[in-house]
Amino acid sequence: MPQRSVPLQQIKSRDRRHARVEWSLRNQAVVSRRLLTIVSTSILLLTGDISVGVELFSETEGIVVSTREFFYRDDVSDKFWTIAVDGPSTVTTSGRIGRKARRFERSFESESAAVEWADRQVEAKIGKGYEETVLATLTPWSPPQWSTLDMNVDVFWRIIALFDWRHVGDDEAVMRRAIDALGTMSEPSIQTFSDILATLLHSFDTREYCRHIYSGRLDPDYNAISSDDFLYKRCDLIANGRAYYELVRSDPSKVIQDCEFEALLNLDAMAFEVRHPGAYEYVSPISYESFTNIEGWTER
């Protein structure tokens, strides 16, 4: 009996973070199982061409296998991930949109085990920021034009998010993408970046954060704390990105100890040198030096 393919409507959810796969409901009606061909955008991705794609599912004698498609985009990434459940097996594909996909197959003891595993994988991807979509309908991705942006808090965190932690141990390499992006921006924007950084560092210059940063080793009430070391450790609270910053702002006990990132203090100057001759001489009116936040050190 020939196969027929029909469009699969995009699955929608009021709360994507609690979305559950719908394979279980579909599979309750399955009586027999045969080898199926999955027709989806994922196949098109193998050729690097998604321009003519439309998400499809294959239907053979009442048996349905669907492919769910997800994408993740930020200022650096343009990635996809798909997953399909076919009886006691799953097929996933992943990669950069428009490039050859990596394909993985996995077998389970039962169909329900495959569905449960797929559920967990979907939730994990959504938790990492992936969104469900029909890949063929996505507009082409292009990197941000940093030179057209004015610096503000959101742009500041986008710059920080460019840090590439695959180069741990080489701080300049970690910051290279951020340096290049900030370096294309105007001098006033670079100065605003300096002010935002100083403000955030100043906000962590308190007795409470000092206690948590050195908890179990030193107590600022009874021990001498190195002003430089405290500053470099405060830098780490920002260098690890907005989510970590907001976590430790809401709960200082979540601070990860013994981490520092002194190089963050040089990011603005290194960015300035990308397009401007001479040294970066701007000094923020907000002090990030340790123990200068008088209000933060008043109460014991």
Secondary structure as UniProt FT lines:
FT   STRAND          4..7
FT   HELIX           16..18
FT   HELIX           23..27
FT   TURN            28..29
FT   HELIX           41..46
FT   TURN            47..48
FT   TURN            51..52
FT   STRAND          56..60
FT   TURN            61..62
FT   STRAND          63..65
FT   STRAND          67..73
FT   STRAND          78..86
FT   TURN            87..88
FT   STRAND          89..96
FT   TURN            97..98
FT   STRAND          102..107
FT   HELIX           111..127
FT   TURN            128..129
FT   STRAND          131..133
FT   HELIX           135..137
FT   HELIX           146..148
FT   HELIX           153..160
FT   TURN            161..162
FT   HELIX           165..167
FT   TURN            168..169
FT   HELIX           171..183
FT   HELIX           187..203
FT   HELIX           207..213
FT   TURN            214..217
FT   TURN            220..222
FT   HELIX           227..239
FT   HELIX           242..250
FT   HELIX           252..254
FT   HELIX           262..266
FT   HELIX           267..275
FT   TURN            290..291
FT   HELIX           294..298
//
